[in-house]
Amino acid sequence: MKTDVIQIWKSLRRIEKPDYTSEARQVEVWQKECISKTGYLENGTLYLPTGSTTKPELKTDDLIIIQDIDGFDAFSIKKDCKGENLPYHHYSHILAANPELASFSKPAKPRLFEIFKMEKNESEGFDIHLNYSANQYYIGLPERVDHKIGELYKDRPLRYKINGKADFTLSSRKQRTFYEYDYILEYLGQADSISFKDLSQIEITKTVPTHSKLVDERRILI
């Protein structure tokens, strides 16, 4: 049995209104390389950290997603929550909003992950859709219509940018906040085996795709 593996790189920047300038919007968040502990695919084997709460099964899963998030480390977050004596549900909420590993079982159907809907197509790739209707409170205004962003294939990564704003001034007198999303999606291929490694053994340097097809749906917000 073989299972498709997709690597996603995610950046979410929250910018307060006084700092939301054209220069701030143009900041390039991605470096050429990224130190990662989330897992990787090598010679058909998918290596994952032993501490993962998600345990994919090749016999039942047809898609596995690995996500590296700019500036986010789940294990450091857990340590910080313990150090500050925060309740476990606080940590769980942070993890739910920033998934680093997800698996989807058969039969094949559209898969929902973060702001996306993914569906395997007849060309052995994936159709990638924006699922705004289910994520409008995460993305913010203005409203968007659910639509197809593009197609994802081996060696043809897809980069997607979208932004939004949330205005809480009427209820809590907070500054308007702007959200700048920047995703890179990369189809790695198929895994025919899974191996779990300790954190001390799974850390690697990943190369962030630099020649991605860019779909930029950001708008000028005020």
C-alpha positions in Angstrom: 0.0 0.0 0.0 1.2 3.5 -0.9 0.1 6.8 0.6 0.4 10.3 -0.9 2.5 12.8 1.1 2.2 16.5 0.9 4.6 19.0 2.6 3.2 22.4 3.5 5.1 25.5 4.6 2.9 28.0 6.5 3.5 31.6 7.5 0.9 33.7 9.3 1.8 37.2 10.3 -0.6 39.3 12.5 0.0 43.0 12.0 -1.6 45.7 14.0 -3.0 48.7 12.1 -0.2 51.2 13.0 2.4 48.8 11.6 0.4 47.7 8.5 2.4 49.4 5.7 3.2 48.5 2.2 6.8 47.6 3.3 5.4 45.3 6.0 3.3 43.5 3.4 6.3 42.8 1.2 8.5 41.1 3.8 9.8 37.8 2.5 9.3 35.3 5.3 10.8 32.2 3.7 14.5 31.4 3.8 16.1 28.9 1.4 16.4 26.3 4.2 14.4 25.4 7.3 15.4 23.3 10.3 12.5 20.9 10.8 11.4 18.2 13.3 8.0 17.5 11.7 9.0 14.6 9.5 10.2 13.9 6.0 9.9 11.4 3.1 13.1 9.6 1.9 13.3 6.7 -0.5 9.7 5.8 0.0 9.9 5.8 3.8 8.1 8.5 5.8 9.9 9.4 8.9 7.9 11.0 11.7 8.6 12.0 15.3 7.7 9.5 18.0 5.9 12.3 20.0 3.3 12.8 17.3 -0.3 12.6 18.5 -1.4 11.6 15.0 -0.4 8.1 14.1 -0.9 7.5 10.3 -1.6 4.0 9.0 -0.7 3.2 5.4 -3.3 0.5 5.2 -6.1 3.0 5.9 -4.8 6.4 5.0 -4.5 7.7 1.5 -3.1 11.1 2.3 -0.6 12.4 4.9 0.2 16.1 5.3 3.4 17.4 7.0 3.4 21.1 7.9 6.3 23.3 8.9 5.1 26.6 10.4 7.3 29.7 10.4 8.3 30.5 14.0 6.3 27.6 15.6 7.6 24.7 17.6 4.9 22.5 19.2 7.3 21.0 21.7 8.6 24.4 22.8 5.0 25.6 23.1 4.2 22.6 25.4 7.2 23.4 27.6 6.2 27.1 27.8 2.6 26.2 28.8 3.8 23.9 31.5 6.2 26.5 32.8 3.5 29.1 33.0 1.1 26.5 34.6 -1.5 27.0 31.9 -4.3 24.5 31.6 -3.9 21.7 29.1 -6.8 22.9 26.9 -4.9 26.1 26.2 -2.0 24.0 24.7 -4.6 21.8 22.9 -6.2 24.9 21.3 -2.8 26.1 20.1 -2.0 22.7 18.5 -5.4 22.5 16.9 -4.8 25.9 15.2 -1.3 24.9 14.1 -1.4 21.2 12.9 2.0 19.9 11.9 0.8 16.4 10.9 -2.5 15.2 9.5 -3.7 11.9 7.9 -6.8 11.2 6.0 -8.4 7.7 5.6 -10.0 6.1 2.6 -12.2 6.3 0.6 -10.9 9.2 -1.4 -12.9 12.4 -1.1 -12.1 16.1 -0.7 -9.7 16.6 2.3 -10.0 19.6 4.5 -6.8 21.0 6.0 -6.3 24.5 7.3 -7.9 26.9 4.8 -7.8 24.4 2.0 -9.9 21.7 0.4 -7.8 19.1 -1.5 -9.0 16.4 -3.9 -7.0 13.9 -5.9 -7.5 14.4 -9.6 -7.2 12.0 -12.6 -3.7 13.3 -13.5 -2.2 11.9 -10.2 -2.1 15.3 -8.7 -4.3 17.3 -6.4 -6.8 20.1 -7.0 -6.4 22.7 -4.3 -9.4 24.9 -3.4 -9.8 27.8 -1.0 -12.3 26.8 1.7 -13.2 30.3 2.9 -16.7 29.5 4.0 -15.4 27.2 6.8 -12.5 29.6 7.7 -13.9 33.1 7.4 -13.1 33.9 11.0 -9.5 32.8 10.6 -8.9 34.6 7.3 -11.0 37.7 8.0 -12.6 40.2 5.8 -13.3 41.0 3.0 -15.4 37.9 2.2 -14.2 35.5 -0.5 -16.0 32.8 -2.5 -14.8 29.2 -2.2 -12.9 28.5 -5.4 -10.2 26.4 -7.0 -6.7 27.9 -6.5 -4.7 25.6 -8.7 -3.3 22.1 -9.1 -0.4 20.4 -7.3 1.9 17.9 -8.9 5.3 16.3 -8.1 8.1 18.8 -8.7 5.6 21.6 -9.3 5.0 23.3 -5.9 2.2 25.8 -5.5 2.5 29.0 -3.4 -0.6 30.8 -2.2 -1.0 34.2 -0.5 -4.2 35.6 1.0 -4.9 38.3 3.6 -7.7 39.6 5.7 -8.6 41.9 8.5 -10.5 41.6 11.8 -12.0 44.7 13.4 -12.7 44.4 17.1 -13.0 48.1 17.8 -16.7 48.0 18.4 -16.7 45.3 21.0 -13.3 45.5 22.8 -11.7 48.7 21.6 -8.7 46.8 20.2 -6.7 47.8 17.2 -7.7 46.4 13.8 -5.6 43.4 13.1 -4.4 42.3 9.6 -3.6 38.7 8.7 -1.1 37.9 6.0 -1.1 34.2 5.0 1.7 32.7 2.9 1.6 29.0 2.1 3.8 26.8 0.0 2.4 23.3 -1.0 4.7 20.6 -2.2 3.7 17.1 -3.3 6.5 14.8 -2.2 5.3 11.6 -3.7 4.2 8.3 -2.1 5.2 6.5 1.1 5.3 2.7 1.2 6.5 2.5 4.9 6.5 4.7 8.0 9.3 4.9 10.6 9.1 6.8 13.9 12.2 8.5 15.2 13.1 10.3 18.5 13.3 14.1 18.2 17.1 13.9 18.6 17.3 11.8 15.4 14.6 13.3 13.1 15.8 16.9 12.9 16.9 17.7 9.3 17.5 20.8 7.1 14.7 21.0 4.5 15.0 23.0 1.3 12.1 25.4 0.9 10.9 25.5 -2.8 11.9 28.7 -4.5 10.4 28.1 -7.9 6.7 27.7 -7.0 3.7 28.8 -9.1 2.4 31.8 -7.2 -1.3 32.5 -6.7 -1.5 35.9 -4.9 -5.0 36.8 -3.8 -4.1 39.4 -1.3 -6.0 42.7 -1.4 -5.2 46.2 -0.5 -6.7 46.6 3.0 -7.3 49.7 5.1 
